[in-house]
Amino acid sequence: MLKIQFMEEILKQFPNLTENQRLQFEKLQFLYEDWNAKINVISRKDIDELYTRHVLHSLGIAKILEFKSGSKVMDVGTGGGFPGIPLAILFPEVDFYLIDVIAKKIKVVNEVAKALELKNLKAEQMRAENVKSDFDFIVSRAVTNMPDFVLWVNGKVKKTSKHELQNGILYLKGGDLSEELKSFPKAKLYNLSDYFSDEFFETKKVVHLAL
């Protein structure tokens, strides 16, 4: 029932999915339940709310910006693959690089990506500070406070922008961010409650910070 409800919501929010994308999204529940039983990367409470608290939350970034074909996006502190895996499904022509410092989490990401046959995703155990490439956007879900995150990814954003938003960070976070963002007056906040009706999204935001 949860899967059916979710697919209705995702089709409502993203009506142009291909049949393959629909199947990939449908497979996520089984894949994460299976891997979570072996390697716990999602809390027991959240696994029952996978589509709302992880998948749809990740796709909140896509409500703010549609990544253009050929773009490069890095997901820092991806955990079990969020927001990177849902975004990689939604944007098959975009290259995603998912990193985390915990090896077992990257193992789950790689196995899920393999099962979904995602060709546009690479995942590695890596610290953001050690990444040598640069990207159009860097995405993440609340792995640390914004000042520290900016230090981690400084110098890893391409100078030339090709999107309507300037290259930089797209950060999923909830709650009152005024204190955390006081050093970043140009940061723009987007309320996910403007796009998704579930109460989970009431305080959830996407923060865009140009770098």
N, C-alpha and C positions, 0 to 999 in steps of 0.2 A: 504493500500500500504506500509506504514512504517513497519507494522508487517511482510509482505511478504519479504521485503528487508532485514529486520533484520534476519529472520529465514534463509535466504540464507547465510548471513554472519556468523551466529553462526554455521550453519552446515558445512560451509567451514572451520571455525576455529576449531571446535570440532566435527569431523565427526562421532564419535562413540556414540553419544547420543542414549539412548533408546527412544522408543515411548513415554513413560511416561514423560521423561525429556523434550522432545520436546513440549508436551502438557503443562507442567508446565511453560516453558518459554513463550509459546504463551499466557497463561492466565495473564501474568504480566501486560500487558497494561490495560486491562479492570479492573483488581483489583486495580491498583494504580489510575486510573482515578476515579473509584468509591469512594475509600477512600479519595483521595485528595480533592474531592468535600465536604466531611464531615470534615476532619481534614487535614489542609494544611501542608504536610510534604515535598513536592517537589514544586519548583517554577513553576508558570504557564507556563513559557517559556520552562522549562526543561521537563515538562510532555509530550510535543509533541516530545521530543528527548530522551524519556525514555530509549530506547534500546541502543543508542549510549552513552549518557552521564552518564548513571547509570548502566545498565546491562552489556554492553560490557566492559565498564571501569572497573567494578568490576571483571570481568573475566580476566582482564589483569594479575591479580595475578596468575591465572592458567597457563598463558603462561610462567611464570617464574619457577613455582614449581607445581608439581602434588602431592597433599597431599595423603599420604598412608592411607589405611584402618585402622581404629581405632585411628587415630590422633585426637587431641583436639585442636580446634582453637577458639580464642576469638576475637570478633569484637567490638572494643571500639569506642563509639560515633557513633553507627550504623545509627542514624537518622531514615529514613524510611525503613532501612534494607539493606543498601549497605556498604560494599561489601558482607555481610553475606548471604543474601537470594540467590543471583545468585550462590555463591560458594556452598551453601548447596544443591542446585539443582544439580550442576555438580558433587559433591562428596557426594553421599548418604550414604557412609560408614564412613564418618568423622563426629565427633560430633562438632557442632557449638554452641557457647554461645555468644549471642548478647546483648550488654548493651548500655544504654543511660540514661542520667539523666532526660530526659523529658518524663513524663508518657504517653502523648498522642502519641508520636512517637512509644513507645513500644507497645501501643495498636494496632496501625496499623501493626507493624511487626507481632504480634501474630495472628491477623486476617488474614493477607496474608498467613502466614505459615499454618494456619489451613485450609484455602481454598485450598492450594496446597497439603495438607496432608504431609507436611514435618515432618518426625518423628525424624530427626537428628538435630533439632534446638530447642534451648531454649532461650527465650528473657526475660530480666528483667530490671526494672528501678534500676540502680545501678551505683555507681561511681567506676571507675577502681581501685582506691586505696583501696576500701573495699572488693574486690574480694579475696576469701580465697583459690582458687584452682590454679593449674598451668597448662600450656598449651605448646604444641609443637610450635605453632606460634600465634602471636598476629597481627591481621590485622586492618587497619583503612584507612579512606579517609580524610586526611588533617584536622583533628579536632583541632590540635594545632601545635606549632613548635616542632621539634624533641627533643630538650633538656627537655621540659616539659613533653612530651609524655613518654620519657624514665623514668622519675621520677614516673609517674603514674603507670607504669607496671613493675617497677623494682621488681625482686624476684618472678615474676609470670610465668617464662619460665622454662620448664623442663631442667634439666642438661644434660640428655642423648638424643642425636640426632639420628633419624633413617632415615633422609632424606639426599639427596645430599647437600642441604644447611643446615648450622648449625641452630639450633633452635633460634628463635628471632622474630624480627619485620619485617613484609612486609607491607610497607606504600605507599599508592597511593598519589602522589602529583605532581604538575606541576610547571613550571617556573625554575628560577635559584636557586638552592639549596646550592650553594657553601658556603655562609655565614652561613646558618642554620646548615650545616653538618660539619663545620670546627672542631668541637670538637669530631667528629666521623670519624677519618681517614680510618677506616676499612669498613665503609658503602659502599655498592656496588649499583650502579644505573643501571637500565635497562630501555631503552627508549621504550615506547609502540608504537612509530611510526615504530619500527622495525617489529611489528607484525600486526598492524592495519593501514589501509590506510586513513581512514577519517581524515580530517584536525584537528578535535577536539583533536586528540592524538599527534599532533606535539610537544607539550611541556610536555606531560604527562609522568610520570615515575613511576616505582616501586622501592622503596628503600628497600634493605635488610640490616638489622642491626642485627648481631649476638649478643645475650645477654648471 
